[in-house]
Structure formats: C-alpha cells, structure tokens
Amino acid sequence: MTLQKLFLTFGGAGLSPKAPGTVGTLASLPVGVAILYFFEMQTLFLLTLAITVIGIFEINKYEKLTGLHDQQEIVIDEVAGMWLALIIAISTAVTMTYPYAEVLAIVLSFAAFRLFNIWKPSTIGWIDREIKGGLGVMMDDVLAGIAGGFLTVILLMGIGKIF
C-alpha cells in the first residue's frame, strides 16, 4: 500500500468491505479524542486543517491516477468532518455542568456528523454533486462536520436546560 493510499484510507479504515465511510468515521473518533486529551484543542484544529488541505491535493492526484471521482475507500474527508464536529461539540460540553457532558458530546457529534454526511441536505448536497475533484470530496464533509457540530451543541444545551 502506498503512503498516499494509507493517508486517503486513514490507515486502511476506508478499505472496509461494508460501510467504509462509517468505519473511517469510527476510526477517526478515538484518534480525535486522544489528541484532545493529550494536547490542546488547537492541535486538533490545526491537524484537521492540515489534512483537509493535503487531502484536497492528494485526492486530485488519486482521482487522476485512477480516473474515478469520490471513491468509497477515500475516508480522509470523513476524518476531517468528524474532527470538526468533535471540536465544536467538546467546546460546548466543557462548559456544561451536568455529568457526562463530554461523553455525550462525543457520541452525539458522531451521530450528528453521520446524519449530515449521509443525508447531505442543502449546500452539503450541492457541493457533493457539483464540485468535482478533491475540493468537492473534502468540502461536503467539512460542511457536514460543522453542521453536525452545531446540531450537537443545540442538543447539549437543550439537555443542559432539562438538568
């Protein structure tokens, strides 16, 4: 396996025969949580920014090499989206006073990101359909991550009002 394919499949997670996007998202979650635990949130944000930019260029090269657009094995876009959702969710969870807010933020950010990533409403779907190359592959997931993060914030705040 080439270094490029290792990066694009997030260590091979995208090579899963069933639901590679979900497997890639699940694989990215403990890595993101570990980065948040051992480093500062800015580290995860900068790493997300870096893999997004590198991902755009590497996907363009990979698509040129294979002749195919947005292959299922490419999950680095899911990683970027999941990490953005996680960053936004944890930023709110640490301000909540109820127990297990951070654990809830992790679970909800995963679910909310996958919801927007699969459903692809509005601009997310438009980007997925209309923007070709690495930019389109990465940006629909980045936007799904932001939307998933904000949905998680709304849910966490709603739970906070109940408790």
C-alpha positions in Angstrom: 0.0 0.0 0.0 1.3 3.4 -0.9 1.7 6.2 1.6 -0.9 8.2 -0.4 -3.5 5.3 -0.1 -2.6 4.9 3.6 -3.4 8.6 4.1 -6.6 8.7 2.0 -8.0 5.5 3.6 -6.9 6.7 7.1 -4.7 3.8 7.8 -6.8 1.3 5.8 -10.1 2.0 7.5 -11.6 3.0 4.2 -10.8 -0.4 2.8 -13.6 -2.0 4.9 -15.9 -4.0 2.6 -19.0 -2.7 4.4 -19.8 1.0 5.2 -16.3 2.3 4.7 -17.4 5.9 5.5 -18.8 4.8 8.8 -15.8 2.7 9.6 -13.5 5.7 8.7 -15.5 8.0 10.9 -15.4 5.5 13.8 -11.7 5.0 13.3 -11.1 8.8 13.5 -13.1 9.3 16.7 -10.7 7.7 19.2 -7.8 9.4 17.5 -9.5 12.8 17.8 -10.5 12.2 21.4 -6.9 11.1 22.2 -5.5 14.3 20.6 -8.0 16.3 22.6 -7.0 14.5 25.8 -3.2 14.7 25.4 -2.9 18.0 23.6 -4.9 21.2 23.3 -7.9 21.7 21.1 -5.9 24.0 18.8 -3.7 21.0 17.9 -6.7 19.0 16.7 -8.0 22.0 14.8 -4.6 22.6 13.1 -4.3 18.9 12.3 -7.8 19.0 10.8 -6.9 22.0 8.7 -3.7 20.3 7.5 -5.4 17.0 6.5 -8.1 19.0 4.7 -5.7 20.9 2.6 -3.4 17.9 2.0 -6.5 15.8 1.3 -7.7 18.1 -1.5 -4.4 17.8 -3.3 -3.9 14.1 -2.7 -7.5 13.3 -3.8 -6.9 15.2 -7.0 -3.8 13.2 -7.7 -5.5 9.9 -6.8 -8.5 10.7 -9.0 -6.2 11.5 -11.9 -4.4 8.2 -11.3 -7.5 6.0 -11.0 -9.9 8.0 -13.3 -12.6 7.8 -10.7 -14.3 10.5 -8.6 -15.1 10.2 -4.8 -14.3 6.6 -4.3 -15.7 4.9 -1.2 -12.3 3.9 0.0 -11.3 7.6 0.5 -12.3 8.4 4.1 -9.9 11.2 4.9 -12.8 13.6 4.2 -14.8 11.8 6.9 -11.9 12.2 9.3 -11.8 16.0 8.8 -15.6 16.3 9.1 -15.7 14.2 12.3 -12.9 16.1 13.9 -14.6 19.4 13.2 -17.9 18.1 14.7 -15.9 16.9 17.7 -14.1 20.2 18.2 -17.4 22.2 18.1 -19.2 19.7 20.4 -16.4 19.4 23.0 -16.0 23.2 23.1 -19.6 23.4 24.4 -19.5 20.2 26.5 -16.7 21.5 28.7 -18.9 24.5 29.7 -21.9 22.2 30.7 -22.4 21.5 34.4 -24.3 18.1 34.1 -22.4 14.8 34.4 -21.0 13.0 31.3 -21.5 16.0 29.0 -18.2 15.3 27.3 -19.0 11.7 26.7 -22.4 12.7 25.4 -20.7 15.2 23.1 -18.5 12.5 21.6 -21.5 10.2 20.9 -23.8 12.9 19.6 -21.1 14.5 17.4 -20.6 11.1 15.7 -24.3 10.6 15.2 -24.9 14.2 14.0 -22.0 14.2 11.6 -23.1 10.9 10.1 -26.6 12.2 9.8 -25.5 15.2 7.7 -22.9 13.2 5.9 -25.4 10.7 4.7 -28.4 12.9 4.3 -26.5 15.8 2.5 -29.2 18.5 2.8 -29.0 21.9 1.1 -25.4 23.2 0.4 -23.8 19.9 1.6 -25.6 18.0 -1.2 -24.9 20.7 -3.8 -21.2 20.7 -3.0 -21.2 16.9 -3.3 -23.0 16.9 -6.6 -21.5 20.0 -8.3 -17.9 20.5 -7.1 -15.6 18.0 -8.6 -12.1 16.8 -7.5 -10.6 16.9 -4.1 -12.3 20.2 -3.2 -15.8 18.7 -3.6 -14.8 15.5 -1.8 -13.4 17.3 1.2 -15.8 20.3 1.5 -19.1 18.4 1.7 -17.7 16.5 4.7 -16.2 19.7 6.2 -19.6 21.4 6.0 -21.3 18.2 7.3 -18.9 18.3 10.3 -19.7 21.9 11.0 -23.4 21.3 10.8 -23.1 18.1 12.9 -21.1 20.0 15.5 -23.7 22.8 15.7 -26.6 20.3 16.0 -24.7 18.6 18.8 -24.3 22.0 20.6 -28.0 22.6 20.3 -28.7 19.1 21.8 -26.2 19.6 24.6 -27.6 23.0 25.5 -31.2 21.5 25.4 -30.1 18.7 27.8 -28.5 21.4 30.0 -31.8 23.2 30.3 -33.5 20.0 31.3 -31.0 19.2 34.0 
